[in-house]
Amino acid sequence: MQNLVLSQPQPFSNFKVTLLLETLVSGQIMASIREFPDCRVEAETRETAIIQLQTTFLERLKRIEAITWDVSVPTVDNSWMQFAGVFRDDPDFQEIMAEIRADRTTDDDSEVDPSYYL
């Protein structure tokens, strides 16, 4: 269960939104707010649409409160990290890694069975 830590609601003092204006086939202008897609109006002119949208949105903001939420993300168990580099100075391991590296970079197809790919 996650503990919910919320700050006190803050009044909107400076809030920037993007107004979207679209000319409809009917010739009317639809104005909406990108950040609030369900907040939109249609009007006869661009100026009227903007004014109606601003009025509608400001009325809506009176009923909205902004609360920040501090989410604490659980840490990942990296207990395996204690073993990282354990073979770094082991000469036998270095030899094994060199053989693996050589096998991976060889252009020799002797281990490939051609009948498998036909």
C-alpha positions as a Markdown table, in Angstrom:
| # | Residue | x | y | z |
|---|---|---|---|---|
| 1 | Met | 0.0 | 0.0 | 0.0 |
| 2 | Gln | 1.4 | 3.4 | -1.0 |
| 3 | Asn | 1.2 | 6.3 | 1.5 |
| 4 | Leu | -0.4 | 9.2 | -0.2 |
| 5 | Val | 1.4 | 12.5 | 0.7 |
| 6 | Leu | -0.5 | 15.5 | -0.7 |
| 7 | Ser | 0.3 | 19.1 | -0.2 |
| 8 | Gln | -2.3 | 21.7 | 0.6 |
| 9 | Pro | -4.3 | 22.9 | -2.3 |
| 10 | Gln | -2.8 | 26.0 | -4.0 |
| 11 | Pro | -4.8 | 28.7 | -5.8 |
| 12 | Phe | -3.9 | 29.2 | -9.4 |
| 13 | Ser | -1.7 | 32.3 | -9.6 |
| 14 | Asn | 0.0 | 31.8 | -12.9 |
| 15 | Phe | -1.3 | 29.1 | -15.2 |
| 16 | Lys | -0.3 | 28.8 | -18.9 |
| 17 | Val | -2.5 | 27.0 | -21.3 |
| 18 | Thr | -2.6 | 26.7 | -25.1 |
| 19 | Leu | -5.7 | 27.8 | -27.0 |
| 20 | Leu | -6.5 | 25.8 | -30.1 |
| 21 | Leu | -8.7 | 27.5 | -32.8 |
| 22 | Glu | -10.2 | 25.5 | -35.6 |
| 23 | Thr | -12.3 | 26.8 | -38.5 |
| 24 | Leu | -15.1 | 24.3 | -39.0 |
| 25 | Val | -16.7 | 23.4 | -42.4 |
| 26 | Ser | -19.8 | 25.4 | -41.3 |
| 27 | Gly | -17.5 | 28.5 | -41.0 |
| 28 | Gln | -17.8 | 28.6 | -37.2 |
| 29 | Ile | -14.7 | 28.7 | -35.0 |
| 30 | Met | -14.2 | 26.0 | -32.5 |
| 31 | Ala | -11.9 | 27.0 | -29.6 |
| 32 | Ser | -10.5 | 24.5 | -27.1 |
| 33 | Ile | -7.7 | 24.2 | -24.6 |
| 34 | Arg | -5.0 | 21.7 | -25.4 |
| 35 | Glu | -4.4 | 20.8 | -21.7 |
| 36 | Phe | -8.2 | 20.4 | -21.1 |
| 37 | Pro | -9.6 | 18.8 | -24.3 |
| 38 | Asp | -13.1 | 18.7 | -23.0 |
| 39 | Cys | -13.2 | 22.5 | -22.5 |
| 40 | Arg | -14.3 | 23.8 | -25.9 |
| 41 | Val | -16.8 | 26.2 | -27.4 |
| 42 | Glu | -18.0 | 27.1 | -30.9 |
| 43 | Ala | -18.8 | 30.7 | -32.0 |
| 44 | Glu | -19.3 | 32.7 | -35.1 |
| 45 | Thr | -16.0 | 34.6 | -35.0 |
| 46 | Arg | -12.5 | 34.0 | -33.7 |
| 47 | Glu | -12.7 | 36.8 | -31.1 |
| 48 | Thr | -16.0 | 35.6 | -29.8 |
| 49 | Ala | -14.8 | 32.0 | -29.5 |
| 50 | Ile | -11.7 | 33.1 | -27.6 |
| 51 | Ile | -13.7 | 35.3 | -25.2 |
| 52 | Gln | -16.3 | 32.5 | -24.6 |
| 53 | Leu | -13.6 | 29.9 | -24.0 |
| 54 | Gln | -11.7 | 32.2 | -21.6 |
| 55 | Thr | -14.9 | 32.9 | -19.7 |
| 56 | Thr | -15.9 | 29.2 | -19.6 |
| 57 | Phe | -12.4 | 28.1 | -18.5 |
| 58 | Leu | -12.1 | 30.8 | -15.8 |
| 59 | Glu | -15.5 | 29.6 | -14.3 |
| 60 | Arg | -14.2 | 26.1 | -14.4 |
| 61 | Leu | -11.0 | 27.0 | -12.6 |
| 62 | Lys | -13.0 | 28.3 | -9.7 |
| 63 | Arg | -14.1 | 24.6 | -9.0 |
| 64 | Ile | -10.6 | 23.1 | -9.6 |
| 65 | Glu | -7.9 | 22.8 | -7.0 |
| 66 | Ala | -4.3 | 22.0 | -7.7 |
| 67 | Ile | -2.6 | 19.5 | -5.4 |
| 68 | Thr | 0.9 | 18.3 | -5.8 |
| 69 | Trp | 1.6 | 14.7 | -5.0 |
| 70 | Asp | 5.0 | 13.5 | -3.8 |
| 71 | Val | 5.4 | 9.9 | -5.1 |
| 72 | Ser | 8.0 | 7.8 | -3.4 |
| 73 | Val | 9.3 | 5.3 | -5.9 |
| 74 | Pro | 10.3 | 2.0 | -4.3 |
| 75 | Thr | 14.0 | 1.2 | -4.7 |
| 76 | Val | 15.0 | -1.8 | -6.8 |
| 77 | Asp | 16.7 | -4.7 | -5.0 |
| 78 | Asn | 20.3 | -4.6 | -6.4 |
| 79 | Ser | 21.6 | -7.2 | -3.9 |
| 80 | Trp | 23.4 | -8.9 | -6.8 |
| 81 | Met | 25.6 | -5.8 | -7.2 |
| 82 | Gln | 27.8 | -7.1 | -4.3 |
| 83 | Phe | 29.0 | -9.8 | -6.8 |
| 84 | Ala | 29.8 | -7.4 | -9.6 |
| 85 | Gly | 33.5 | -7.6 | -10.6 |
| 86 | Val | 34.2 | -10.5 | -8.3 |
| 87 | Phe | 36.1 | -12.2 | -11.2 |
| 88 | Arg | 37.9 | -9.1 | -12.4 |
| 89 | Asp | 41.4 | -10.2 | -11.3 |
| 90 | Asp | 40.9 | -13.9 | -11.8 |
| 91 | Pro | 43.3 | -15.1 | -14.6 |
| 92 | Asp | 41.2 | -18.2 | -15.3 |
| 93 | Phe | 38.1 | -16.1 | -15.9 |
| 94 | Gln | 40.1 | -13.8 | -18.1 |
| 95 | Glu | 41.1 | -16.7 | -20.2 |
| 96 | Ile | 37.5 | -18.0 | -20.5 |
| 97 | Met | 36.3 | -14.6 | -21.5 |
| 98 | Ala | 39.0 | -14.3 | -24.2 |
| 99 | Glu | 37.9 | -17.7 | -25.6 |
| 100 | Ile | 34.3 | -16.6 | -25.6 |
| 101 | Arg | 35.2 | -13.3 | -27.3 |
| 102 | Ala | 37.2 | -15.1 | -30.0 |
| 103 | Asp | 34.4 | -17.5 | -30.7 |
| 104 | Arg | 31.9 | -14.6 | -31.1 |
| 105 | Thr | 34.1 | -12.7 | -33.5 |
| 106 | Thr | 35.2 | -15.6 | -35.7 |
| 107 | Asp | 34.1 | -15.7 | -39.3 |
| 108 | Asp | 34.3 | -19.5 | -39.3 |
| 109 | Asp | 31.0 | -21.2 | -40.2 |
| 110 | Ser | 32.2 | -24.7 | -39.3 |
| 111 | Glu | 29.8 | -25.0 | -36.4 |
| 112 | Val | 26.8 | -24.0 | -38.5 |
| 113 | Asp | 24.8 | -26.9 | -40.0 |
| 114 | Pro | 23.7 | -25.6 | -43.5 |
| 115 | Ser | 20.8 | -28.1 | -43.7 |
| 116 | Tyr | 19.2 | -26.2 | -40.8 |
| 117 | Tyr | 18.8 | -23.1 | -43.0 |
| 118 | Leu | 17.7 | -24.8 | -46.2 |
